[in-house]
Amino acid sequence: DFRTLALGLARQQAEHASGPDRIRHLHRLVAMDPLDESASGSLAAALVQAGRRDEAYRVVAQAERHMRSTGLQPGPILRMSLRDSVASPRAIETTAPEPPSR
């Protein structure tokens, strides 16, 4: 159906974009499917990377409200996004996984 095609296209555009374009495409994807925890988490992460922590926090809070209003519980993606949106940049750097050694 049309909605499925539109969501797939929005997801593909977000995956292949970077910087402000990625944020714009992720905003569109979240608007199309506010219960998509992965899209909300990706948007929050992109906003944190862009230094827009307050906006990232609002995205996560809104996603949690949408989920709870339908009886769903937010999963680990949103919990991690919330943690990252309120943590200091130094805290996020120290919790990031180490690259594999060669």
Helices and strands as residue ranges (DSSP letters): H 2-16, H 19-32, H 37-49, H 53-69, H 76-86, H 89-95
